[in-house]
Amino acid sequence: MKTLIFALTLSIVASLTARAELKWDQTTIELHPAPNDKQAIGHFKYQNSGKTPVHFKSVHASCGCTTAQSQKEVVAPGDKGEITATFNIGDRTGTQVKTVTVETDEAANQKTVLTLKADIPQQLEITPNFVFWKQGDKPETKTINVKVGKDFTVKHIKVTSSTPDFETKVEDAGKGQFKIDVKPQDTKKLVASMLTIQPEDSQKVFYATARITNAPMAPVVPAGPPAPAHPTAPTGKTN
């Protein structure tokens, strides 16, 4: 009986010591892309410190703007490798957090969440990004302030309105700042316009909104060129 118990104990110990185990150098990577970078790429390195192979079941990114790729499907004991996470920046700015979920056949840690943080410099800061007039108000000029980010040089910006109901004029305020004067033709009818703001020699496009409304409205974050417009249709942009 004692011999049987001893044999079972040895078997349990052996199974525990022989398990597969991935050790990650780090599960969170913070990147600081340059202003003109189109992608932010993180390399999550690992090693199988166990006694048996590790099999990858799946590697899944949290959103469509991020892809993830594993170098291999099976990691032998002692072998090293990495998961490469690629975040396509597009028009996004500020701090972006993306995750990659890795699933293996490890008994103890079947799922590992890898986190990629990218701090993307903002080329233009626009305040406010929404100006409005109440229907029947005097059609006075309102100003949108534009500040160029510290990592960028912008000498001129171009502003266009999606409708002819608003006039825009750009003034260089110096020290990397611009003023955009916005004036409605009149305030008799309800109308909305998307203002497209683009630095010279740049692919980046920014947006603000001008609107005639029948009641005071809270600011919105513009989202891009509006659909063919009903005057009261909401418009907005998220990064």
MARTI-386365 format. One record per residue (C-alpha): residue number from 1; x, y, z. Coordinates in steps of 0.001 Angstrom, whole numbers, padded with zeros to 6 digits. Example, Ala and Ser with C-alpha at 12.3 -4.5 7.8 and 13.67 -1.06 7.14 Angstrom:
BEGIN
+------+---------+---------+---------+
: voti :      px :      py :      pz :
+------+---------+---------+---------+
:    1 :  012300 : -004500 :  007800 :
:    2 :  013670 : -001060 :  007140 :
+------+---------+---------+---------+
This chain:
BEGIN
+------+---------+---------+---------+
: voti :      px :      py :      pz :
+------+---------+---------+---------+
:    1 :  000000 :  000000 :  000000 :
:    2 :  002805 :  002401 :  000925 :
:    3 :  004542 :  001557 : -002334 :
:    4 :  001378 :  002389 : -004289 :
:    5 :  000922 :  005752 : -002525 :
:    6 :  004586 :  006590 : -003121 :
:    7 :  004255 :  005732 : -006804 :
:    8 :  001151 :  007907 : -007160 :
:    9 :  002914 :  010789 : -005435 :
:   10 :  005866 :  010524 : -007801 :
:   11 :  003492 :  010443 : -010762 :
:   12 :  001729 :  013645 : -009632 :
:   13 :  005022 :  015436 : -009006 :
:   14 :  006365 :  014357 : -012366 :
:   15 :  003245 :  015568 : -014168 :
:   16 :  003466 :  018954 : -012454 :
:   17 :  007147 :  019453 : -013227 :
:   18 :  006714 :  018282 : -016811 :
:   19 :  003969 :  020741 : -017753 :
:   20 :  004339 :  023260 : -020566 :
:   21 :  004735 :  026891 : -019593 :
:   22 :  005287 :  030050 : -021632 :
:   23 :  007238 :  032811 : -019921 :
:   24 :  006650 :  036280 : -021422 :
:   25 :  009327 :  038989 : -021329 :
:   26 :  006455 :  041466 : -020957 :
:   27 :  002731 :  041425 : -021588 :
:   28 :  002382 :  045223 : -021956 :
:   29 :  004319 :  047331 : -024468 :
:   30 :  004112 :  051123 : -024750 :
:   31 :  005103 :  052723 : -028059 :
:   32 :  005621 :  056319 : -029161 :
:   33 :  005230 :  056488 : -032959 :
:   34 :  006825 :  059342 : -034891 :
:   35 :  004443 :  061905 : -036433 :
:   36 :  004602 :  060341 : -039914 :
:   37 :  004464 :  056678 : -038852 :
:   38 :  001558 :  054725 : -040311 :
:   39 :  001895 :  051756 : -037952 :
:   40 :  002899 :  050962 : -034391 :
:   41 :  004388 :  047474 : -033991 :
:   42 :  004933 :  045607 : -030729 :
:   43 :  007000 :  042423 : -030318 :
:   44 :  005882 :  040236 : -027398 :
:   45 :  008657 :  037715 : -026774 :
:   46 :  008262 :  034406 : -024948 :
:   47 :  010076 :  031180 : -024049 :
:   48 :  008744 :  027734 : -023216 :
:   49 :  010309 :  027078 : -019805 :
:   50 :  008424 :  023820 : -019336 :
:   51 :  009203 :  020217 : -020229 :
:   52 :  006559 :  019673 : -022904 :
:   53 :  005598 :  021517 : -026112 :
:   54 :  003127 :  024417 : -026100 :
:   55 :  000525 :  024556 : -028871 :
:   56 : -001108 :  027843 : -029903 :
:   57 : -004865 :  027501 : -030309 :
:   58 : -005617 :  031080 : -031360 :
:   59 : -004150 :  034592 : -031500 :
:   60 : -006911 :  037205 : -031667 :
:   61 : -006664 :  041033 : -031828 :
:   62 : -009269 :  043233 : -030130 :
:   63 : -010224 :  045288 : -033197 :
:   64 : -009942 :  045454 : -036975 :
:   65 : -007242 :  048141 : -036856 :
:   66 : -004828 :  045687 : -035193 :
:   67 : -003407 :  042422 : -036502 :
:   68 : -001477 :  039781 : -034577 :
:   69 :  000789 :  037041 : -035839 :
:   70 :  002641 :  034167 : -034200 :
:   71 :  005978 :  032929 : -035561 :
:   72 :  005070 :  029299 : -034924 :
:   73 :  002188 :  027031 : -033995 :
:   74 :  004144 :  024787 : -031624 :
:   75 :  006847 :  025864 : -029173 :
:   76 :  009200 :  023089 : -028098 :
:   77 :  010656 :  023024 : -024562 :
:   78 :  013345 :  025706 : -024275 :
:   79 :  012394 :  027360 : -027568 :
:   80 :  011791 :  031107 : -027921 :
:   81 :  009535 :  033126 : -030185 :
:   82 :  007322 :  036203 : -030344 :
:   83 :  003840 :  037455 : -031120 :
:   84 :  003898 :  040503 : -033403 :
:   85 :  001055 :  043010 : -032937 :
:   86 :  000621 :  045650 : -035656 :
:   87 : -001641 :  048647 : -035026 :
:   88 : -002644 :  050665 : -038119 :
:   89 : -002723 :  054278 : -036931 :
:   90 : -004866 :  055911 : -039624 :
:   91 : -006323 :  059212 : -038384 :
:   92 : -006183 :  058227 : -034726 :
:   93 : -004412 :  060440 : -032206 :
:   94 : -003772 :  060419 : -028479 :
:   95 : -003356 :  057282 : -026367 :
:   96 : -004630 :  054141 : -028082 :
:   97 : -004876 :  050824 : -026202 :
:   98 : -005211 :  047574 : -028155 :
:   99 : -005139 :  044002 : -026882 :
:  100 : -004262 :  040589 : -028269 :
:  101 : -005665 :  037452 : -026643 :
:  102 : -003433 :  034385 : -026955 :
:  103 : -004884 :  030947 : -026239 :
:  104 : -002656 :  027883 : -025768 :
:  105 : -003011 :  024352 : -024440 :
:  106 : -001208 :  025179 : -021188 :
:  107 : -003096 :  023760 : -018241 :
:  108 : -002444 :  026700 : -015910 :
:  109 : -002474 :  029667 : -018304 :
:  110 : -004606 :  028837 : -021299 :
:  111 : -005302 :  032506 : -022101 :
:  112 : -002903 :  035453 : -021968 :
:  113 : -003892 :  039044 : -022780 :
:  114 : -001152 :  041149 : -024387 :
:  115 : -001593 :  044934 : -024289 :
:  116 : -000220 :  047385 : -026850 :
:  117 : -000319 :  051081 : -025903 :
:  118 :  000495 :  053678 : -028546 :
:  119 :  000833 :  057364 : -027702 :
:  120 :  000182 :  059059 : -031056 :
:  121 :  001118 :  062737 : -031375 :
:  122 : -001743 :  065050 : -032310 :
:  123 : -001010 :  067310 : -035262 :
:  124 : -003793 :  069830 : -034616 :
:  125 : -005752 :  070699 : -031493 :
:  126 : -009100 :  072264 : -032421 :
:  127 : -011184 :  074178 : -029869 :
:  128 : -014066 :  074379 : -029982 :
:  129 : -014858 :  071758 : -032596 :
:  130 : -018514 :  072825 : -032633 :
:  131 : -020018 :  076303 : -033136 :
:  132 : -023715 :  077099 : -033402 :
:  133 : -026224 :  079904 : -033691 :
:  134 : -029814 :  079862 : -032523 :
:  135 : -032368 :  080334 : -035283 :
:  136 : -033102 :  084034 : -035670 :
:  137 : -029906 :  085194 : -033922 :
:  138 : -027687 :  087852 : -035427 :
:  139 : -025284 :  086085 : -037856 :
:  140 : -022128 :  087104 : -036004 :
:  141 : -018682 :  085654 : -036618 :
:  142 : -017520 :  082918 : -034252 :
:  143 : -013934 :  081711 : -033944 :
:  144 : -012381 :  078248 : -033861 :
:  145 : -008825 :  078108 : -032513 :
:  146 : -006280 :  075707 : -033995 :
:  147 : -002991 :  074867 : -032278 :
:  148 : -000223 :  072895 : -034000 :
:  149 :  001259 :  070012 : -031990 :
:  150 :  004805 :  070411 : -030711 :
:  151 :  006175 :  067670 : -032982 :
:  152 :  004782 :  069264 : -036146 :
:  153 :  005395 :  072248 : -038394 :
:  154 :  002371 :  073666 : -040213 :
:  155 :  002632 :  076934 : -042144 :
:  156 : -000853 :  077021 : -043621 :
:  157 : -004191 :  075280 : -043194 :
:  158 : -007080 :  075023 : -045619 :
:  159 : -010699 :  075130 : -044433 :
:  160 : -013730 :  074234 : -046535 :
:  161 : -017419 :  074086 : -045644 :
:  162 : -019615 :  071231 : -046852 :
:  163 : -022404 :  073730 : -047610 :
:  164 : -022380 :  077340 : -048914 :
:  165 : -024389 :  078464 : -045860 :
:  166 : -021224 :  079308 : -043907 :
:  167 : -018216 :  081445 : -044803 :
:  168 : -014810 :  080636 : -043353 :
:  169 : -011640 :  082683 : -043105 :
:  170 : -008247 :  081512 : -041792 :
:  171 : -005893 :  083828 : -039906 :
:  172 : -002322 :  082947 : -038902 :
:  173 : -002077 :  083903 : -035217 :
:  174 :  001650 :  083061 : -034995 :
:  175 :  003567 :  080599 : -032832 :
:  176 :  001911 :  077597 : -034451 :
:  177 : -001634 :  078851 : -033955 :
:  178 : -004454 :  079715 : -036350 :
:  179 : -007885 :  081258 : -036038 :
:  180 : -010804 :  080153 : -038180 :
:  181 : -013591 :  082727 : -038407 :
:  182 : -016961 :  081146 : -039204 :
:  183 : -019979 :  083222 : -040236 :
:  184 : -023403 :  082033 : -041422 :
:  185 : -025039 :  083668 : -044424 :
:  186 : -028120 :  084087 : -042228 :
:  187 : -029826 :  082255 : -039374 :
:  188 : -033323 :  081965 : -040825 :
:  189 : -033245 :  078236 : -041553 :
:  190 : -031939 :  075183 : -039740 :
:  191 : -028764 :  073968 : -041395 :
:  192 : -025608 :  072057 : -040498 :
:  193 : -022194 :  072079 : -042154 :
:  194 : -019058 :  070014 : -041724 :
:  195 : -015896 :  072126 : -041759 :
:  196 : -012926 :  070244 : -043205 :
:  197 : -009573 :  071410 : -041836 :
:  198 : -006410 :  070213 : -043549 :
:  199 : -002773 :  071247 : -043032 :
:  200 : -000857 :  071935 : -046219 :
:  201 :  001149 :  069028 : -047650 :
:  202 : -000562 :  066567 : -045311 :
:  203 : -002875 :  063601 : -045756 :
:  204 : -004439 :  064202 : -042348 :
:  205 : -007909 :  065718 : -042271 :
:  206 : -009644 :  067220 : -039227 :
:  207 : -013237 :  068299 : -038743 :
:  208 : -015415 :  070806 : -036936 :
:  209 : -019148 :  071455 : -037104 :
:  210 : -021160 :  074641 : -037672 :
:  211 : -024914 :  074643 : -037211 :
:  212 : -028048 :  076766 : -037020 :
:  213 : -030338 :  075236 : -034424 :
:  214 : -033679 :  075987 : -032811 :
:  215 : -032322 :  075358 : -029297 :
:  216 : -028941 :  075527 : -027510 :
:  217 : -026926 :  072356 : -028055 :
:  218 : -024087 :  070605 : -026289 :
:  219 : -020773 :  070305 : -028197 :
:  220 : -020220 :  067192 : -030310 :
:  221 : -017064 :  065528 : -031583 :
:  222 : -017145 :  065586 : -035387 :
:  223 : -016664 :  062255 : -037108 :
:  224 : -016081 :  062873 : -040742 :
:  225 : -017858 :  063986 : -043889 :
:  226 : -021619 :  063908 : -043208 :
:  227 : -024140 :  061962 : -045210 :
:  228 : -026268 :  064039 : -047607 :
:  229 : -027772 :  066222 : -045107 :
:  230 : -031022 :  066706 : -043392 :
:  231 : -030519 :  069987 : -041504 :
:  232 : -031231 :  068407 : -038128 :
:  233 : -029239 :  065228 : -038716 :
:  234 : -026447 :  064801 : -036113 :
:  235 : -022851 :  064699 : -037258 :
:  236 : -019777 :  063567 : -035340 :
:  237 : -016234 :  062057 : -035501 :
:  238 : -014561 :  059674 : -033125 :
:  239 : -010948 :  058606 : -033297 :
+------+---------+---------+---------+
